Amino acid sequence: MDRSLVVALVVGALQGAFEWLPISSEGNIALALSMLGRAPDDAVAFALFLHLGTALSATAYYREDLHDVLVLLPAWRPGSAFEGEHATVTFLAVGTLVSGIVGIAAYATLDALVSALTGGLFVVLVGALLVLTGLFQRLSTGFGLGERDDPSLLDAVLVGIGQGIAILPGVSRSGTTTGVLLLRGHEGPDAFRFSFLLSIPAAVGGGLLAYFDTGLADVTLAAAGVSLVVAAVVGYLTIDALMRVVERIDFWAVCVALGALAMLGGLLVA
């Protein structure tokens, strides 16, 4: 089998599994591609593009929740925007808008930073962001602000900002958004549900942004297609099992360890 297709298959599988964990799928895939010799900007662009595959699997997995949101849309009114079932609809709309604005600004910054860094320094940057993400996750599990059921406007804005920033490689989207929700007092299962529902439009937007901005450089259509299909299939098959694992493992420690190793490796080759 062609080497590029083997790499595409592997990174697609990694994306499908890592996306649901509070460790940065984008950061780890960008690191892997960089170590395989791909330029940092190309590695980041392809890592972002792969989110289209897991957006598809999340859409399939949460199809009933999405159906409920669409059913509620005709009855939505500003006066009851954050009351009862309408709160989820408003949360997704506001969070998506905020994350889109912040994400575009973060992507512009990311593009400038990656273009200016050599391979080793890029790995150090990703490692540092992984460490910071892990420390934030540790903070969020220890300091919840009371108990909440329905998301509020402030929840939507804060989570939107966090999700927008998470376009940076090394910053876990799921880790950041669930961390914000846990800090705001939401229970773990609700935090993951809100986070993954919000991930769908963000993943589609980030993937398309990377594609139209870079054209995926020298990645062939066949390789891109293999990666997307594998990411979608693996993502759908593993999401439920991975959610059970998340409840048992301190992934903040995994994030810190991976980040520290990446920083050490990057400094050695910088």
BAFI-3210 file (N, C-alpha, C; in Angstrom, 3 decimals, decimal comma, padded with zeros to 6 digits):
// residues 270
n [1|2|3|4|5|6|7|8|9|10|11|12|13|14|15|16|17|18|19|20|21|22|23|24|25|26|27|28|29|30|31|32|33|34|35|36|37|38|39|40|41|42|43|44|45|46|47|48|49|50|51|52|53|54|55|56|57|58|59|60|61|62|63|64|65|66|67|68|69|70|71|72|73|74|75|76|77|78|79|80|81|82|83|84|85|86|87|88|89|90|91|92|93|94|95|96|97|98|99|100|101|102|103|104|105|106|107|108|109|110|111|112|113|114|115|116|117|118|119|120|121|122|123|124|125|126|127|128|129|130|131|132|133|134|135|136|137|138|139|140|141|142|143|144|145|146|147|148|149|150|151|152|153|154|155|156|157|158|159|160|161|162|163|164|165|166|167|168|169|170|171|172|173|174|175|176|177|178|179|180|181|182|183|184|185|186|187|188|189|190|191|192|193|194|195|196|197|198|199|200|201|202|203|204|205|206|207|208|209|210|211|212|213|214|215|216|217|218|219|220|221|222|223|224|225|226|227|228|229|230|231|232|233|234|235|236|237|238|239|240|241|242|243|244|245|246|247|248|249|250|251|252|253|254|255|256|257|258|259|260|261|262|263|264|265|266|267|268|269|270]
n.u [000,846|000,431|002,599|001,611|-001,106|-001,177|-000,266|-002,362|-004,505|-003,729|-003,568|-006,177|-007,526|-006,428|-007,437|-010,181|-010,288|-008,949|-010,380|-012,550|-011,456|-010,202|-007,687|-005,504|-006,510|-005,891|-003,390|-001,775|-001,912|-000,838|001,724|002,576|002,524|004,407|006,703|006,939|007,956|006,454|005,799|005,321|003,077|001,565|001,030|-000,594|-002,771|-003,807|-004,461|-006,518|-008,342|-009,136|-011,082|-013,506|-014,266|-014,772|-016,779|-018,846|-019,235|-020,004|-022,375|-023,944|-023,966|-025,187|-027,677|-030,364|-030,492|-029,870|-032,042|-034,065|-033,346|-033,773|-036,532|-037,414|-036,810|-038,800|-040,478|-038,949|-038,270|-037,071|-037,633|-037,754|-035,332|-033,257|-034,573|-035,666|-035,968|-035,332|-033,003|-030,797|-030,845|-030,350|-027,875|-026,241|-026,422|-025,404|-022,906|-021,696|-021,564|-019,862|-017,550|-016,885|-016,133|-013,965|-012,396|-011,642|-010,002|-008,047|-007,058|-005,856|-003,764|-002,494|-001,642|000,293|002,132|002,928|004,069|006,323|007,862|010,369|010,620|011,330|010,826|008,123|007,109|007,778|006,077|003,522|003,731|003,909|001,361|-000,185|000,545|-000,463|-003,177|-003,680|-003,213|-005,279|-007,490|-007,120|-007,593|-010,287|-011,626|-011,546|-012,684|-015,631|-018,383|-020,886|-024,082|-025,555|-028,221|-029,469|-027,824|-026,426|-026,385|-023,846|-022,412|-022,513|-021,062|-018,517|-017,769|-017,826|-015,700|-013,586|-013,709|-013,134|-010,480|-009,332|-008,652|-006,008|-003,155|-002,575|-004,155|-006,806|-009,968|-012,292|-011,418|-011,059|-013,634|-015,370|-014,107|-014,568|-017,362|-017,591|-016,328|-018,231|-020,232|-021,718|-022,790|-020,728|-021,653|-023,528|-021,871|-020,106|-021,967|-023,052|-020,664|-019,889|-022,045|-021,784|-019,422|-019,857|-020,712|-018,425|-016,292|-016,848|-016,632|-013,903|-012,544|-013,290|-012,298|-009,523|-009,172|-009,953|-008,164|-005,565|-005,640|-004,725|-002,143|000,218|-001,304|-002,999|-006,192|-007,163|-005,806|-006,745|-009,468|-009,470|-008,545|-010,644|-012,892|-012,046|-011,654|-014,298|-015,639|-014,173|-014,477|-017,255|-017,619|-016,147|-016,878|-018,750|-017,515|-015,138|-016,071|-016,762|-014,244|-013,069|-014,219|-012,780|-010,045|-007,402|-007,112|-005,936|-003,387|-002,277|-002,228|-000,396|001,915|002,337|002,708|005,028|006,936|006,842|007,810|010,422|011,463|011,181|012,934|015,347|015,691|015,495]
n.v [-001,199|002,276|004,609|007,117|006,652|004,848|006,435|008,277|006,633|005,927|008,447|009,259|007,346|007,970|010,567|009,989|008,638|010,330|012,730|012,681|012,668|014,564|015,535|017,140|016,510|017,663|018,856|016,611|015,106|016,932|017,064|014,399|014,302|016,270|015,080|013,115|014,426|016,382|019,784|022,291|024,128|022,819|020,446|021,316|022,342|020,020|018,524|020,079|019,854|017,198|017,235|017,383|014,767|013,692|015,401|014,469|011,922|012,678|014,007|011,872|010,286|011,905|012,343|012,262|014,217|016,467|016,440|017,062|019,685|020,984|020,638|022,289|024,820|026,416|027,294|028,910|031,793|035,078|035,937|033,644|032,469|031,235|029,377|026,272|023,724|025,337|026,572|025,027|025,247|028,009|028,194|026,657|028,191|030,777|030,041|028,917|031,155|032,916|031,301|031,065|033,699|034,178|031,986|032,453|034,689|033,539|031,608|033,159|034,239|031,862|030,969|032,899|032,476|029,756|029,842|031,289|029,716|027,202|023,614|022,318|024,335|024,673|022,245|022,543|024,688|023,509|021,517|023,080|024,239|021,951|021,212|023,420|023,088|020,659|021,431|023,263|021,559|020,072|022,046|022,609|020,340|020,488|022,809|023,611|025,829|025,748|024,205|023,564|023,337|024,074|025,652|028,969|032,399|033,461|031,089|030,170|032,173|032,052|029,375|029,436|031,204|029,668|027,430|028,637|029,486|027,023|026,241|026,431|024,368|021,828|022,819|021,441|020,977|019,680|019,294|021,940|023,164|021,459|021,752|024,474|024,382|022,609|024,129|026,104|024,827|022,709|019,311|016,402|014,554|016,239|018,361|017,163|016,446|018,953|020,052|018,341|018,544|021,221|021,030|020,211|022,203|023,806|022,097|021,506|024,105|024,725|022,706|023,238|025,839|025,405|023,845|025,540|027,573|026,520|024,441|021,985|021,471|019,163|016,880|014,132|013,646|011,079|010,234|012,158|011,545|008,899|009,396|010,999|009,266|007,126|008,513|009,281|006,790|005,426|007,327|007,263|004,602|004,458|006,459|006,132|004,192|005,523|007,694|006,467|005,718|008,194|008,942|007,564|007,965|010,234|012,552|014,981|014,638|013,017|014,819|016,762|015,187|014,323|016,825|017,750|015,883|016,440|019,088|018,661|017,005|018,772|020,840|019,518|019,192|021,688]
n.w [000,000|-000,696|000,912|001,729|001,939|004,036|006,148|006,121|006,875|009,500|010,866|010,574|012,123|014,619|014,971|015,118|017,563|019,448|019,419|021,176|023,662|026,466|025,574|023,309|020,145|017,712|018,294|018,934|016,564|014,754|015,812|015,342|012,518|011,958|012,960|011,104|009,024|007,756|006,954|009,522|009,172|007,211|008,574|010,703|009,265|008,023|010,277|011,312|009,206|009,415|011,336|010,111|009,639|012,230|012,947|011,406|012,564|015,152|014,581|013,687|015,991|017,918|016,838|017,683|019,688|018,156|016,454|018,274|018,897|016,429|016,207|018,238|017,362|015,838|017,902|019,436|021,395|022,182|024,820|026,356|026,055|027,565|029,099|030,299|027,827|025,685|026,376|025,626|022,833|022,490|023,740|022,009|019,669|020,418|021,483|019,203|017,483|018,937|019,184|016,506|015,792|017,562|016,862|014,174|014,482|016,126|014,388|012,445|013,941|014,620|012,087|011,478|013,566|013,238|010,723|011,282|012,894|013,377|012,827|015,342|017,286|016,867|017,821|020,521|021,179|020,808|022,759|025,105|025,131|025,435|028,041|029,494|028,933|030,254|032,940|033,248|033,036|035,369|037,261|036,740|037,594|040,283|041,293|041,168|040,577|042,396|041,541|038,395|036,024|033,453|030,669|030,713|029,420|029,955|030,234|027,565|026,216|027,468|026,965|024,192|023,670|024,716|022,996|020,562|020,942|021,101|018,573|018,265|017,959|020,326|022,291|023,864|022,536|023,550|026,187|027,061|026,724|028,214|030,633|031,248|031,550|033,717|035,689|035,859|037,171|036,081|035,775|035,081|032,897|031,553|030,872|029,016|027,047|026,163|025,266|023,126|021,373|020,670|019,348|016,759|014,681|014,976|014,321|011,646|010,577|011,190|009,764|007,083|006,850|007,054|004,758|002,570|002,965|002,731|000,903|001,555|000,867|-000,300|000,013|-001,248|-002,916|-002,526|-000,187|001,625|001,585|002,612|005,228|006,271|006,140|007,787|010,211|010,748|010,998|013,055|015,058|015,527|016,374|018,722|020,532|022,699|024,347|024,947|026,405|028,786|029,650|030,094|032,471|034,316|034,175|034,861|032,727|032,607|033,614|031,658|029,552|030,503|030,737|028,049|026,888|028,208|027,331|024,598|024,562|025,516|023,468|021,295|022,009|021,830|019,094|018,089]
ca.u [000,000|001,170|002,921|000,740|-002,410|-000,991|-000,244|-003,725|-005,319|-003,324|-003,956|-007,637|-007,903|-006,057|-008,409|-011,441|-010,199|-008,503|-011,311|-013,473|-010,716|-009,752|-006,318|-005,643|-006,368|-005,193|-001,993|-001,059|-001,795|000,131|003,043|002,914|002,817|005,668|007,795|007,056|008,594|005,568|006,009|004,387|001,818|000,799|000,578|-001,720|-003,914|-004,407|-005,062|-007,805|-009,209|-009,657|-012,248|-014,715|-014,645|-015,389|-018,047|-019,833|-019,552|-020,747|-023,724|-024,654|-024,119|-026,121|-028,740|-031,621|-030,384|-029,941|-033,432|-034,829|-033,019|-034,460|-037,967|-037,687|-036,500|-039,959|-041,109|-037,972|-038,557|-036,027|-038,006|-037,538|-034,141|-032,478|-035,491|-036,010|-035,343|-034,843|-031,665|-029,818|-030,860|-029,686|-026,475|-025,543|-026,363|-024,484|-021,573|-021,163|-021,237|-018,682|-016,385|-016,521|-015,416|-012,680|-011,621|-011,045|-008,889|-007,003|-006,467|-004,950|-002,582|-001,855|-000,974|001,491|003,076|003,455|004,922|007,560|008,581|010,985|009,977|011,552|010,124|006,691|006,825|007,827|004,847|002,417|003,923|003,559|-000,096|-000,707|000,742|-001,426|-004,499|-003,764|-003,341|-006,626|-008,388|-006,975|-008,267|-011,736|-012,208|-011,492|-013,305|-016,918|-019,122|-022,275|-024,694|-026,405|-028,892|-029,528|-026,742|-026,784|-025,715|-022,425|-021,854|-022,369|-019,980|-017,237|-017,456|-017,524|-014,334|-012,681|-013,697|-012,431|-009,048|-008,877|-008,181|-004,556|-002,727|-002,114|-005,256|-007,881|-011,287|-013,196|-010,908|-011,305|-015,061|-015,925|-013,510|-015,324|-018,693|-017,423|-016,072|-019,483|-021,133|-022,481|-022,372|-019,889|-022,358|-024,098|-020,764|-019,656|-023,022|-023,054|-019,405|-019,846|-023,025|-021,210|-018,254|-020,211|-020,501|-017,044|-015,435|-017,105|-016,048|-012,445|-012,086|-013,463|-011,374|-008,195|-009,156|-009,990|-007,006|-004,297|-005,782|-004,099|-000,781|000,471|-002,100|-003,839|-007,612|-007,344|-005,347|-007,679|-010,709|-009,238|-008,476|-011,969|-013,761|-011,570|-011,946|-015,736|-016,022|-013,564|-015,110|-018,597|-017,535|-015,445|-017,276|-019,393|-016,508|-014,184|-016,697|-016,654|-012,843|-012,813|-014,679|-011,920|-008,634|-007,080|-006,492|-005,102|-002,021|-001,836|-001,949|000,841|003,027|002,581|003,240|006,406|007,768|006,935|008,706|011,792|011,857|011,320|014,158|016,490|015,870|015,359]
ca.v [000,000|003,523|005,126|008,238|006,115|004,256|007,572|008,809|005,710|006,008|009,723|009,265|006,560|008,745|011,649|009,415|008,288|011,443|013,863|012,586|012,739|015,926|015,818|017,815|015,664|018,461|019,016|015,343|014,724|017,853|016,597|013,172|014,627|017,017|014,119|012,336|015,270|017,384|021,146|022,603|024,729|021,768|019,497|021,939|022,442|018,706|018,149|020,784|019,290|015,909|017,435|017,137|013,363|013,485|016,143|013,547|010,881|013,310|014,259|010,593|009,800|012,786|012,694|012,498|015,527|017,474|016,451|017,803|021,108|021,467|020,672|023,411|026,107|027,269|027,830|029,701|033,218|035,731|036,045|032,366|031,923|030,380|028,670|024,906|023,105|026,373|026,980|024,302|025,842|029,305|027,919|026,213|029,304|031,809|029,453|028,777|032,494|033,419|030,494|031,390|034,982|033,984|031,002|033,071|035,516|032,631|030,950|034,128|034,272|030,559|030,928|033,721|031,838|028,526|030,221|031,874|028,759|026,011|022,389|022,082|025,342|024,386|021,146|023,126|025,462|022,566|020,891|024,042|024,375|020,712|021,301|024,392|022,474|019,688|022,135|023,818|020,446|019,758|023,119|022,546|019,210|020,735|024,053|023,883|026,938|025,387|023,229|024,158|022,399|024,650|026,597|030,388|033,215|033,522|029,782|030,113|033,076|031,529|028,149|029,846|031,734|028,538|026,612|029,381|029,431|025,646|025,986|026,340|022,984|021,658|023,183|020,473|021,591|019,060|019,558|023,336|023,465|020,754|022,369|025,699|024,005|022,053|025,266|026,843|024,074|021,674|017,941|015,851|014,099|017,384|019,133|016,478|016,520|020,307|020,247|017,614|019,150|022,473|020,738|019,867|023,334|024,284|021,167|021,740|025,401|024,646|021,865|023,964|026,972|024,887|023,380|026,657|028,445|025,902|023,420|020,776|021,337|018,059|015,705|013,735|013,467|009,725|010,213|012,958|010,782|007,788|009,943|011,441|008,098|006,399|009,345|009,218|005,444|005,186|008,241|006,779|003,318|004,535|007,572|005,688|003,541|006,523|008,490|005,707|005,775|009,548|009,033|006,771|008,312|011,656|012,913|016,168|014,164|012,566|016,029|017,356|014,295|014,426|018,159|017,830|015,100|017,181|020,228|018,144|016,594|019,951|021,576|018,743|019,313|023,100]
ca.w [000,000|-000,762|002,250|002,077|002,347|005,364|007,085|006,162|007,657|010,911|011,473|010,631|013,294|015,802|015,099|015,562|018,979|020,292|019,443|022,310|024,910|026,788|025,159|022,024|018,961|016,697|018,684|018,843|015,151|014,156|016,267|014,628|011,122|011,928|013,158|009,867|008,031|007,147|007,438|010,598|008,723|006,528|009,595|011,414|008,345|007,835|011,557|011,366|008,168|009,866|012,200|009,324|009,827|013,537|012,953|010,845|013,544|016,248|014,072|013,689|017,361|018,639|015,895|018,385|020,330|017,101|015,998|019,281|018,738|015,230|016,498|019,134|016,731|015,513|019,108|020,196|021,570|022,990|026,222|027,052|025,393|028,461|029,989|029,931|026,661|024,776|026,798|024,820|021,497|022,572|024,077|020,803|018,718|020,914|021,568|017,844|016,984|019,644|018,828|015,129|015,790|018,241|016,120|012,988|014,968|016,605|013,225|011,816|014,798|014,468|010,792|011,563|014,470|012,651|009,594|011,793|013,724|012,787|013,295|016,758|018,078|016,746|018,747|021,861|021,359|021,002|024,058|026,155|025,142|026,019|029,493|030,017|028,852|031,337|034,208|033,298|033,325|036,799|037,985|036,542|038,322|041,721|041,712|040,537|041,182|042,635|040,643|037,377|035,132|032,111|030,378|030,711|028,404|030,299|029,865|026,113|025,806|027,953|026,232|022,823|023,662|024,895|021,791|019,524|021,239|020,932|017,218|018,381|018,199|021,692|023,173|023,672|022,442|024,516|027,521|027,411|026,846|029,373|031,815|031,531|032,035|035,058|036,570|035,998|038,020|035,379|036,019|034,030|031,689|030,844|030,312|027,809|026,031|025,608|024,565|021,865|020,465|020,184|018,520|015,380|013,765|015,068|013,578|010,214|010,224|011,222|008,662|005,813|006,868|006,729|003,363|001,623|003,178|002,324|-000,125|002,104|000,328|-001,217|000,367|-002,376|-002,621|-002,007|001,202|002,417|001,693|003,536|006,588|006,705|006,351|008,965|011,386|011,002|011,451|014,365|016,001|015,884|017,078|019,997|021,386|023,932|025,188|025,391|027,451|030,033|030,051|030,584|033,851|035,190|034,020|034,978|031,454|032,773|033,798|030,341|028,783|031,012|030,394|026,609|026,617|028,691|026,406|023,331|024,766|025,594|022,119|020,439|022,385|021,376|017,640|017,693]
c.u [000,876|001,373|001,981|-000,638|-002,322|-000,997|-001,647|-004,631|-005,017|-003,797|-005,479|-008,144|-007,582|-007,040|-009,731|-011,437|-009,902|-009,530|-012,198|-012,776|-010,292|-008,236|-006,425|-005,430|-005,565|-003,709|-001,200|-000,890|-000,809|001,550|003,492|003,293|004,128|006,853|008,000|007,606|007,713|005,829|004,959|003,056|000,943|000,232|-000,631|-002,957|-004,601|-005,068|-006,423|-008,804|-009,867|-010,866|-013,562|-015,199|-015,336|-016,647|-019,165|-020,225|-020,327|-022,180|-024,554|-024,937|-025,167|-027,305|-030,069|-031,621|-030,518|-031,361|-034,294|-034,582|-033,772|-035,966|-038,329|-037,513|-037,734|-040,602|-040,163|-038,373|-037,471|-036,344|-037,780|-036,283|-033,363|-033,349|-035,769|-035,248|-034,775|-033,419|-030,593|-029,707|-030,069|-028,200|-025,686|-025,379|-025,339|-023,063|-020,917|-020,743|-019,953|-017,437|-015,934|-015,699|-014,023|-011,788|-010,942|-009,852|-007,725|-006,304|-005,492|-003,650|-001,781|-001,058|000,326|002,553|003,737|004,402|006,281|008,424|009,227|010,301|010,109|010,796|008,617|006,296|006,838|006,546|003,658|002,518|003,526|002,040|-000,763|-000,587|-000,278|-002,846|-004,692|-003,944|-004,731|-007,656|-008,335|-007,709|-009,774|-012,387|-012,237|-012,249|-014,581|-017,665|-020,592|-022,756|-025,649|-027,031|-028,860|-028,373|-027,255|-026,076|-024,218|-021,735|-021,548|-021,197|-018,619|-016,815|-017,119|-016,112|-013,327|-012,574|-012,984|-010,928|-008,479|-008,530|-006,654|-004,154|-002,142|-003,160|-006,420|-009,229|-012,224|-012,739|-011,204|-012,783|-015,707|-015,364|-014,245|-016,683|-018,622|-017,162|-017,342|-020,542|-021,979|-021,924|-021,590|-020,617|-022,957|-023,003|-020,257|-020,696|-023,041|-021,801|-019,417|-020,889|-022,463|-020,032|-018,608|-020,049|-019,069|-016,104|-015,605|-016,451|-014,532|-011,890|-012,174|-012,512|-009,976|-008,111|-009,089|-008,788|-005,730|-004,421|-005,133|-002,760|-000,671|-000,290|-003,033|-005,293|-007,885|-006,950|-006,292|-008,988|-010,593|-009,239|-009,850|-012,882|-013,353|-011,868|-013,422|-016,138|-015,471|-014,206|-016,463|-018,519|-016,969|-015,985|-017,866|-018,387|-015,527|-014,770|-016,643|-015,218|-012,518|-013,192|-013,725|-010,455|-008,447|-006,342|-005,699|-003,629|-001,427|-001,417|-000,606|002,043|003,372|003,206|004,691|007,355|007,944|007,887|010,164|012,291|012,071|012,571|015,405|016,768|015,800|016,695]
c.v [001,241|004,102|006,246|007,763|005,465|005,351|008,158|007,944|005,842|007,313|009,865|008,507|007,303|009,889|011,124|009,073|009,491|012,560|013,852|012,686|014,174|016,084|016,334|016,856|016,395|018,583|017,737|014,884|015,632|017,467|015,371|013,454|015,400|016,079|013,228|013,178|016,302|018,745|021,493|023,181|023,707|020,759|020,036|021,975|021,090|018,212|018,827|020,191|017,997|016,039|017,269|015,704|013,129|014,330|015,262|012,478|011,454|013,596|012,977|010,132|010,600|013,187|012,969|013,848|016,638|017,578|017,258|019,306|021,697|021,570|021,896|024,776|026,967|027,923|028,717|031,169|033,837|035,761|034,774|031,666|030,957|029,705|027,267|024,395|024,133|026,810|026,299|024,897|027,153|029,134|027,543|027,358|030,353|031,269|029,310|030,128|033,016|032,634|030,758|032,668|034,815|033,038|031,579|033,935|034,639|031,944|031,876|034,233|032,991|030,497|031,715|033,064|030,619|028,841|030,726|030,881|027,659|024,785|022,165|023,058|025,149|023,282|021,649|023,903|024,548|021,901|021,804|024,205|023,125|020,736|022,255|023,833|021,472|020,342|022,763|022,740|020,078|020,803|022,954|021,417|019,454|021,944|024,335|024,981|026,555|024,321|023,912|023,063|022,914|025,620|028,026|031,118|033,284|032,206|029,729|030,971|032,510|030,270|028,466|030,388|030,595|027,681|027,325|029,335|028,047|025,289|025,901|024,896|022,858|022,047|022,243|021,169|021,021|019,329|020,975|023,609|022,741|021,329|023,636|025,356|023,396|023,159|026,071|026,065|023,027|020,291|017,398|015,400|015,239|018,213|018,494|016,587|017,899|020,549|019,585|018,113|020,426|022,220|020,575|021,055|023,854|023,404|021,350|023,045|025,365|023,827|022,566|025,153|026,521|024,486|024,547|027,582|027,846|024,938|022,106|020,448|020,138|016,783|015,377|013,599|012,089|009,650|010,989|012,209|009,627|008,286|010,345|010,257|007,348|007,188|009,261|007,870|005,165|006,082|007,747|005,510|003,450|005,577|007,110|005,053|004,559|007,427|007,779|005,733|007,131|009,676|008,344|007,209|009,826|012,109|014,214|015,761|013,666|013,767|016,641|016,509|014,376|015,771|018,295|017,065|015,824|018,358|019,779|017,741|017,774|020,734|020,842|018,917|020,764|023,670]
c.w [000,000|000,640|002,665|002,532|003,724|006,422|007,240|007,014|009,149|011,539|011,519|011,843|014,584|016,037|015,636|017,035|019,857|020,422|020,672|023,656|025,178|026,655|023,721|020,852|017,895|017,016|018,514|017,402|014,431|014,554|015,484|013,185|010,988|012,078|011,940|008,718|007,372|007,762|008,491|010,123|007,996|007,534|010,339|010,531|008,175|009,117|011,723|010,387|008,640|010,786|011,431|009,510|011,152|013,712|012,421|011,855|014,730|015,835|014,096|015,113|018,126|017,765|016,600|019,085|019,300|016,549|016,971|019,166|017,544|015,457|017,342|018,465|016,419|016,734|019,923|020,228|022,452|024,477|027,020|026,525|026,278|029,506|029,440|028,717|025,685|025,127|025,964|023,423|021,504|022,862|022,825|019,808|019,150|020,977|020,213|017,277|017,616|019,243|017,400|015,053|016,394|017,441|014,892|013,383|015,426|015,439|012,512|012,609|014,649|013,176|010,823|012,433|013,839|011,507|010,066|012,561|012,893|013,365|014,787|017,641|018,007|017,713|020,186|022,157|021,625|022,365|025,203|026,259|025,705|027,544|030,107|029,992|029,983|032,691|034,354|033,616|034,803|037,640|037,919|037,329|039,829|042,209|040,920|041,275|041,359|041,665|039,686|036,535|033,692|031,882|030,314|029,569|028,685|029,973|028,371|025,640|026,218|027,194|024,778|022,694|023,777|023,648|020,649|019,705|020,952|019,496|017,204|018,662|019,600|022,712|022,886|023,636|023,493|025,945|027,979|027,641|028,025|030,672|032,219|032,131|033,433|036,068|036,828|036,788|037,344|035,706|034,817|032,779|030,876|030,174|029,022|026,694|025,369|024,766|023,194|020,877|019,847|019,240|017,045|014,429|013,794|014,256|012,075|009,772|010,182|010,072|007,326|005,718|006,481|005,260|002,380|001,773|002,605|001,159|000,262|001,467|-000,616|-000,851|-000,793|-001,941|-002,028|-000,537|002,104|002,632|002,665|004,980|007,105|007,014|007,614|010,239|011,757|011,585|012,850|015,418|016,457|016,738|018,489|020,963|022,720|024,886|025,755|026,467|028,797|030,554|030,669|032,053|034,825|035,181|034,135|033,716|031,538|032,921|032,479|029,495|029,196|030,610|028,911|026,257|027,034|027,767|025,077|023,455|024,814|024,206|021,190|020,731|021,866|019,886|017,165|017,239]
res [m|d|r|s|l|v|v|a|l|v|v|g|a|l|q|g|a|f|e|w|l|p|i|s|s|e|g|n|i|a|l|a|l|s|m|l|g|r|a|p|d|d|a|v|a|f|a|l|f|l|h|l|g|t|a|l|s|a|t|a|y|y|r|e|d|l|h|d|v|l|v|l|l|p|a|w|r|p|g|s|a|f|e|g|e|h|a|t|v|t|f|l|a|v|g|t|l|v|s|g|i|v|g|i|a|a|y|a|t|l|d|a|l|v|s|a|l|t|g|g|l|f|v|v|l|v|g|a|l|l|v|l|t|g|l|f|q|r|l|s|t|g|f|g|l|g|e|r|d|d|p|s|l|l|d|a|v|l|v|g|i|g|q|g|i|a|i|l|p|g|v|s|r|s|g|t|t|t|g|v|l|l|l|r|g|h|e|g|p|d|a|f|r|f|s|f|l|l|s|i|p|a|a|v|g|g|g|l|l|a|y|f|d|t|g|l|a|d|v|t|l|a|a|a|g|v|s|l|v|v|a|a|v|v|g|y|l|t|i|d|a|l|m|r|v|v|e|r|i|d|f|w|a|v|c|v|a|l|g|a|l|a|m|l|g|g|l|l|v|a]
***
